[in-house]
Amino acid sequence: MIRTMAAALALSSGAPLLAETHTVAPGEGAQERLQEALILAQPGDEVVLQAGRYVLTDGLSLDVDGVTLRGAGMDASVLDFTNQAGAGEGLLVTSDNVTLRDFAVENAKGDGIKSKGADRIVYHALRVEWTGGPKASNGAYGIYPVEASNILVQDSYVRGASDAGIYVGQSENIIVRRNRVEENVAGIEIENSNHAEVTENLAVRNTGGILVFDLPGLPKVGGGDVLIARNAVFGNNTDNFAPEGNIVASVPAGTGVMIMANTGVHVLDNALVDNMTSHVMLIAYQGEYSDERFKPRPADVVVRGNIYGSGGGAPDFEGGPMLAAAFGGALPPILTDGLHTNLAVEDAVSVASLGLQTVGQPFTEANPSMLNPVVGGEAPALSPVALPAEMEARLK
């Protein structure tokens, strides 16, 4: 009883009282010993992974609030799922106030690390990688928080996801910062989520660097209020290797930032270089839907203060090469299908419109034109994302 009360105080104050440390070493029986530690941990406890490679044959799960899973570093403590028997996640978290830090997950058969309904979760200094490089058989998502609030993903590395390296879905109050995402289909994706900041990340050699999507038919619809700022989005030209039927299978190789059916997205102070379809692309949702809550057009988008390098010279969609030729050999840095509502571009760059008239109209029916200058209405300001102070305090 005393320990339970102390753990409750620890969660409210951010300073664990009577917390225990459960140390796990690699080697024989690591699967059972690690899962047992995750089951027996109590709120406020730490499960510590010693340095080494943990050869695992099944996924792991954590459903205890207030636990920290800590390794010796993203290249030192490695959870190796190469021989995983099932098709599930490497690690699944379903509890609140969890901190995951300083370890790696390699070659999970499903998603790398997934948290579902796990509020106030911290992902810090993690590496999630499919070491064989881009393959359709890789797991879909690397770092994958969903259906939650107050999410922090920082200082991590994800490579090889066949959907999105870092994906946050159906959530709110989100910070994704200082990560490197490489050779994924989507480097970072914010989907059906609200009040998110994606800042100071490096997105390189993905199919699409940073995606902000809203989709119909999900429990949470109406994503928006997303800041994409101070990111480096370079050379995202990897051929799309998503399994057929995935929504990201339609993302053209060479996409820097793509905004689809989302409201209130600000693209500010980013460096966008060598993305050979488009540095910034706005499109409406093209599929059929019956969800009356859903708004298929991107709206209230602000583009300001960005630095643009070469790009747009090899657009990867039907009719793209002909469009590039019509614009003198390369598409302008910003491309819209023409179905947006209230686009404000404050950068001194060209903006091309495909001139589509109806949602769902194919790109092959484009009637391209230049939109210069682009004058939008007054876009709503974005308020900063403020996470609970105790989340930051866990990392000190």
C-alpha positions as CSV (number, residue, x, y, z in Angstrom):
1,M,0.0,0.0,0.0
2,I,2.8,2.4,0.9
3,R,4.6,1.6,-2.3
4,T,1.4,2.3,-4.4
5,M,0.9,5.6,-2.7
6,A,4.6,6.6,-3.3
7,A,4.3,5.7,-6.9
8,A,1.2,7.8,-7.3
9,L,3.1,10.7,-5.7
10,A,5.9,10.1,-8.1
11,L,3.7,10.3,-11.1
12,S,2.2,13.6,-10.0
13,S,5.5,15.2,-9.0
14,G,7.8,13.8,-11.7
15,A,10.2,12.6,-9.0
16,P,10.0,8.9,-8.3
17,L,9.8,7.8,-4.7
18,L,10.8,4.2,-3.8
19,A,11.2,3.5,-7.5
20,E,13.0,0.3,-8.5
21,T,15.4,-0.4,-11.3
22,H,15.0,-3.7,-13.2
23,T,18.2,-4.4,-15.1
24,V,18.1,-6.8,-18.0
25,A,21.2,-8.2,-19.8
26,P,21.4,-9.7,-23.3
27,G,22.0,-13.4,-23.8
28,E,20.1,-16.6,-23.2
29,G,16.5,-16.1,-22.1
30,A,16.5,-12.4,-22.9
31,Q,13.0,-12.6,-24.4
32,E,11.5,-14.0,-21.2
33,R,13.5,-11.9,-18.8
34,L,12.8,-8.6,-20.6
35,Q,9.1,-9.3,-20.9
36,E,8.9,-10.3,-17.3
37,A,10.6,-7.1,-16.2
38,L,8.0,-5.1,-18.2
39,I,5.2,-7.0,-16.6
40,L,6.5,-6.7,-13.0
41,A,7.5,-3.0,-13.2
42,Q,5.4,-0.7,-11.1
43,P,4.7,3.0,-11.7
44,G,7.9,5.0,-11.3
45,D,10.2,2.1,-12.1
46,E,12.9,1.9,-14.7
47,V,13.6,-1.1,-16.9
48,V,17.3,-0.8,-17.9
49,L,18.7,-2.6,-21.0
50,Q,22.4,-3.3,-20.6
51,A,24.5,-2.8,-23.7
52,G,24.4,-5.6,-26.2
53,R,22.2,-7.3,-28.8
54,Y,19.0,-8.9,-27.6
55,V,17.9,-11.6,-30.1
56,L,14.1,-11.8,-29.8
57,T,11.6,-14.1,-31.4
58,D,8.4,-12.4,-30.3
59,G,7.0,-8.9,-29.8
60,L,7.2,-7.1,-26.4
61,S,4.4,-5.2,-24.6
62,L,4.2,-2.7,-21.8
63,D,0.9,-1.8,-20.1
64,V,2.0,-0.3,-16.8
65,D,1.8,3.5,-16.3
66,G,4.8,5.6,-15.4
67,V,7.5,3.2,-16.5
68,T,10.8,4.2,-18.2
69,L,12.5,1.7,-20.6
70,R,16.1,2.8,-21.0
71,G,19.0,1.5,-22.9
72,A,22.7,2.3,-23.0
73,G,22.3,4.2,-26.4
74,M,20.7,3.8,-29.7
75,D,23.7,1.9,-31.1
76,A,24.5,0.1,-27.8
77,S,21.3,-1.6,-26.7
78,V,19.7,-3.3,-29.7
79,L,16.4,-5.2,-29.7
80,D,16.8,-7.5,-32.7
81,F,13.6,-8.9,-34.2
82,T,15.1,-10.4,-37.3
83,N,13.8,-13.9,-36.1
84,Q,10.5,-12.6,-34.9
85,A,7.9,-15.3,-35.4
86,G,4.7,-13.2,-35.5
87,A,3.8,-10.2,-37.6
88,G,3.1,-7.8,-34.8
89,E,5.0,-4.8,-33.4
90,G,8.5,-5.0,-31.9
91,L,7.2,-3.1,-28.8
92,L,3.6,-2.2,-28.1
93,V,2.9,0.4,-25.3
94,T,-0.7,0.9,-24.0
95,S,-0.1,2.8,-20.8
96,D,0.4,6.4,-19.9
97,N,3.4,8.5,-18.7
98,V,5.9,6.1,-20.4
99,T,9.4,7.1,-21.4
100,L,11.2,5.1,-24.1
101,R,14.9,6.1,-24.6
102,D,18.4,5.2,-25.7
103,F,17.9,1.9,-27.4
104,A,17.3,0.4,-30.9
105,V,14.7,-1.8,-32.5
106,E,15.8,-3.6,-35.7
107,N,13.9,-5.6,-38.3
108,A,10.5,-5.9,-36.6
109,K,8.1,-7.9,-38.7
110,G,5.4,-5.3,-38.1
111,D,5.7,-1.8,-36.7
112,G,8.8,-0.9,-34.8
113,I,7.5,0.8,-31.7
114,K,3.7,1.4,-31.4
115,S,1.9,3.2,-28.6
116,K,-1.9,3.2,-28.6
117,G,-4.0,5.4,-26.3
118,A,-0.8,6.1,-24.4
119,D,-1.0,9.7,-23.2
120,R,2.1,11.8,-22.1
121,I,4.5,9.4,-23.9
122,V,8.1,10.3,-24.6
123,Y,10.2,8.8,-27.4
124,H,13.8,9.9,-27.0
125,A,17.1,9.0,-28.7
126,L,15.7,5.8,-30.3
127,R,16.8,4.1,-33.5
128,V,14.2,2.0,-35.4
129,E,15.7,0.5,-38.5
130,W,15.1,-2.2,-41.1
131,T,18.7,-2.9,-41.9
132,G,18.2,-4.3,-45.4
133,G,17.1,-0.9,-46.7
134,P,13.8,0.0,-48.4
135,K,11.6,-3.1,-49.0
136,A,7.8,-3.5,-49.3
137,S,8.2,-6.4,-46.8
138,N,9.5,-4.1,-44.1
139,G,7.2,-3.1,-41.2
140,A,4.8,-0.2,-41.9
141,Y,5.8,2.3,-39.2
142,G,8.9,2.9,-37.2
143,I,7.8,5.2,-34.3
144,Y,4.0,5.1,-34.2
145,P,2.0,6.9,-31.5
146,V,-1.7,6.8,-32.2
147,E,-5.0,7.9,-30.5
148,A,-3.3,9.8,-27.7
149,S,-2.5,13.3,-26.4
150,N,0.7,14.9,-25.3
151,I,3.3,13.1,-27.4
152,L,7.0,14.0,-27.7
153,V,9.3,12.3,-30.3
154,Q,12.8,13.7,-30.4
155,D,16.4,13.0,-31.2
156,S,15.6,9.7,-32.9
157,Y,16.5,7.9,-36.2
158,V,14.2,5.8,-38.4
159,R,15.1,4.0,-41.6
160,G,13.3,1.7,-43.9
161,A,9.6,1.9,-42.9
162,S,7.3,0.8,-45.8
163,D,4.8,3.4,-44.7
164,A,6.1,6.2,-42.4
165,G,9.2,6.5,-40.4
166,I,7.6,8.6,-37.7
167,Y,3.8,8.6,-37.8
168,V,1.5,10.3,-35.4
169,G,-2.2,9.6,-36.0
170,Q,-5.6,10.6,-34.5
171,S,-3.8,12.5,-31.7
172,E,-3.3,16.0,-30.3
173,N,-0.7,18.1,-28.7
174,I,2.3,16.7,-30.5
175,I,6.0,17.7,-30.8
176,V,8.3,15.9,-33.3
177,R,11.7,17.5,-33.2
178,R,15.4,16.9,-34.0
179,N,14.9,13.5,-35.6
180,R,16.5,12.0,-38.7
181,V,14.3,10.0,-41.0
182,E,15.9,8.3,-44.0
183,E,14.8,5.8,-46.8
184,N,11.2,5.5,-45.6
185,V,8.2,5.9,-47.8
186,A,7.1,8.9,-45.7
187,G,9.8,10.3,-43.5
188,I,7.4,12.0,-41.0
189,E,3.6,11.9,-41.2
190,I,1.0,13.7,-39.1
191,E,-2.4,12.3,-39.9
192,N,-5.9,13.2,-38.6
193,S,-4.2,15.0,-35.7
194,N,-4.4,18.5,-34.2
195,H,-2.0,21.0,-32.7
196,A,1.4,19.5,-33.8
197,E,4.9,20.9,-34.3
198,V,7.3,19.2,-36.6
199,T,10.6,21.1,-36.1
200,E,14.3,20.8,-36.7
201,N,14.2,17.4,-38.3
202,L,16.3,16.0,-41.2
203,A,14.2,14.2,-43.8
204,V,16.5,12.8,-46.4
205,R,16.2,10.1,-49.2
206,N,12.6,9.2,-48.4
207,T,9.8,9.0,-51.0
208,G,8.2,12.0,-49.3
209,G,9.9,14.0,-46.6
210,I,7.1,15.4,-44.4
211,L,3.4,14.6,-44.9
212,V,0.4,16.2,-43.3
213,F,-2.8,14.2,-44.2
214,D,-6.4,14.0,-43.2
215,L,-8.4,10.9,-44.2
216,P,-12.1,10.1,-44.0
217,G,-13.8,7.3,-42.1
218,L,-11.5,7.3,-39.0
219,P,-12.8,7.9,-35.5
220,K,-11.0,11.3,-35.4
221,V,-11.4,13.5,-38.5
222,G,-10.5,17.1,-39.0
223,G,-6.8,17.4,-38.6
224,G,-5.1,20.7,-38.5
225,D,-3.1,23.4,-36.7
226,V,0.3,21.9,-37.8
227,L,3.6,23.8,-37.8
228,I,6.3,22.5,-40.1
229,A,9.3,24.7,-39.3
230,R,13.1,24.7,-39.5
231,N,13.4,21.3,-41.0
232,A,16.0,20.2,-43.6
233,V,14.1,18.3,-46.4
234,F,16.7,17.0,-48.9
235,G,16.7,14.6,-51.8
236,N,13.5,12.7,-51.0
237,N,13.5,10.8,-54.3
238,T,13.5,7.1,-53.2
239,D,11.1,5.1,-55.3
240,N,7.9,4.4,-53.5
241,F,8.1,0.9,-52.0
242,A,4.8,0.9,-50.0
243,P,2.7,-2.2,-50.4
244,E,-0.1,-1.7,-53.0
245,G,-3.2,-0.3,-51.5
246,N,-1.6,1.8,-48.8
247,I,-2.6,5.5,-48.9
248,V,1.1,6.4,-49.1
249,A,1.6,4.2,-52.1
250,S,0.2,7.2,-54.1
251,V,2.9,9.6,-52.8
252,P,5.2,10.6,-55.7
253,A,8.9,10.1,-55.3
254,G,10.5,13.5,-55.1
255,T,8.0,15.1,-52.7
256,G,9.4,17.4,-50.0
257,V,6.4,18.5,-48.0
258,M,2.9,17.3,-48.9
259,I,-0.3,18.6,-47.4
260,M,-3.6,16.8,-48.2
261,A,-7.0,17.7,-46.9
262,N,-5.7,19.5,-43.8
263,T,-6.6,22.9,-42.3
264,G,-4.2,25.4,-40.8
265,V,-0.7,24.1,-41.9
266,H,2.2,26.6,-41.7
267,V,5.4,25.7,-43.6
268,L,8.0,28.1,-42.2
269,D,11.8,28.5,-42.4
270,N,12.6,25.1,-43.9
271,A,15.4,24.2,-46.3
272,L,14.0,22.3,-49.3
273,V,16.6,21.0,-51.8
274,D,16.7,18.4,-54.5
275,N,13.1,17.1,-54.2
276,M,12.5,16.2,-57.8
277,T,8.7,16.3,-57.9
278,S,7.9,19.3,-55.7
279,H,9.3,21.0,-52.6
280,V,5.8,21.8,-51.3
281,M,2.7,20.1,-52.7
282,L,-1.0,20.8,-51.9
283,I,-3.6,18.3,-53.0
284,A,-7.2,17.4,-52.2
285,Y,-8.1,13.8,-51.2
286,Q,-8.8,12.0,-54.4
287,G,-10.7,8.9,-53.2
288,E,-14.4,8.3,-52.7
289,Y,-15.8,8.9,-49.2
290,S,-19.1,9.1,-47.4
291,D,-17.9,10.7,-44.2
292,E,-19.9,13.9,-43.7
293,R,-17.4,15.3,-41.3
294,F,-14.6,15.2,-43.8
295,K,-13.3,18.2,-45.8
296,P,-11.2,17.0,-48.7
297,R,-9.4,20.2,-49.6
298,P,-6.3,21.7,-47.9
299,A,-7.2,25.1,-46.4
300,D,-5.5,28.0,-44.6
301,V,-2.0,27.0,-45.6
302,V,0.9,29.5,-45.1
303,V,4.3,29.1,-46.8
304,R,6.9,31.6,-45.6
305,G,10.6,32.0,-45.0
306,N,11.8,28.8,-46.7
307,I,15.0,28.3,-48.6
308,Y,14.6,26.5,-51.9
309,G,17.3,24.6,-53.9
310,S,17.1,22.7,-57.1
311,G,14.1,20.4,-57.6
312,G,11.0,19.6,-59.7
313,G,12.9,18.3,-62.6
314,A,11.6,14.7,-62.6
315,P,8.0,14.8,-61.3
316,D,6.8,11.3,-60.5
317,F,3.2,11.3,-61.4
318,E,1.3,10.6,-64.7
319,G,1.8,13.5,-67.0
320,G,4.4,15.0,-64.7
321,P,7.3,15.1,-67.2
322,M,5.1,16.9,-69.8
323,L,4.1,19.4,-67.1
324,A,7.7,20.0,-66.2
325,A,8.5,20.6,-69.9
326,A,5.7,23.1,-70.1
327,F,7.2,25.0,-67.2
328,G,10.7,25.1,-68.8
329,G,12.1,21.8,-67.6
330,A,11.1,21.8,-63.9
331,L,8.0,22.3,-61.9
332,P,8.1,25.5,-59.7
333,P,9.0,25.0,-56.0
334,I,5.3,25.0,-54.9
335,L,2.6,23.0,-56.6
336,T,-1.1,22.9,-55.9
337,D,-3.7,20.8,-57.7
338,G,-5.9,24.0,-57.7
339,L,-8.4,22.7,-55.1
340,H,-7.0,24.5,-52.1
341,T,-8.8,27.1,-50.0
342,N,-6.9,30.1,-48.8
343,L,-3.2,29.6,-49.7
344,A,-0.8,32.3,-48.6
345,V,2.7,32.1,-50.1
346,E,4.9,34.8,-48.8
347,D,8.1,33.4,-50.3
348,A,9.5,35.0,-53.5
349,V,9.1,31.8,-55.6
350,S,6.9,30.5,-58.4
351,V,3.7,28.6,-57.6
352,A,2.1,26.3,-60.2
353,S,-1.5,25.2,-60.2
354,L,-2.7,22.1,-62.1
355,G,-6.0,23.9,-62.4
356,L,-8.3,21.0,-61.4
357,Q,-11.9,21.9,-60.9
358,T,-13.4,19.1,-58.9
359,V,-12.3,16.8,-56.1
360,G,-11.2,13.5,-57.5
361,Q,-10.3,14.8,-60.9
362,P,-7.2,13.1,-62.2
363,F,-3.9,15.0,-62.7
364,T,-4.0,14.0,-66.4
365,E,-6.8,16.5,-66.8
366,A,-4.6,19.4,-65.6
367,N,-4.9,22.8,-67.0
368,P,-1.7,24.2,-65.6
369,S,-1.0,27.9,-64.9
370,M,1.1,30.1,-62.7
371,L,-0.3,31.6,-59.5
372,N,1.8,34.7,-58.9
373,P,1.4,36.5,-56.7
374,V,-0.5,34.2,-54.3
375,V,-2.8,36.2,-52.1
376,G,-4.6,34.4,-49.4
377,G,-7.0,35.6,-46.7
378,E,-5.9,36.0,-43.1
379,A,-4.8,32.6,-42.0
380,P,-5.4,31.8,-38.3
381,A,-2.3,32.0,-36.2
382,L,-0.9,28.8,-34.5
383,S,-0.4,28.8,-30.8
384,P,2.7,27.0,-29.5
385,V,2.4,23.4,-28.4
386,A,2.9,23.2,-24.6
387,L,3.5,19.7,-23.2
388,P,3.2,19.0,-19.5
389,A,6.4,20.1,-17.8
390,E,6.9,16.7,-16.2
391,M,7.4,15.2,-19.6
392,E,10.5,17.4,-20.3
393,A,11.6,16.8,-16.7
394,R,11.9,13.1,-17.2
395,L,14.8,13.6,-19.6
396,K,17.0,15.7,-17.3
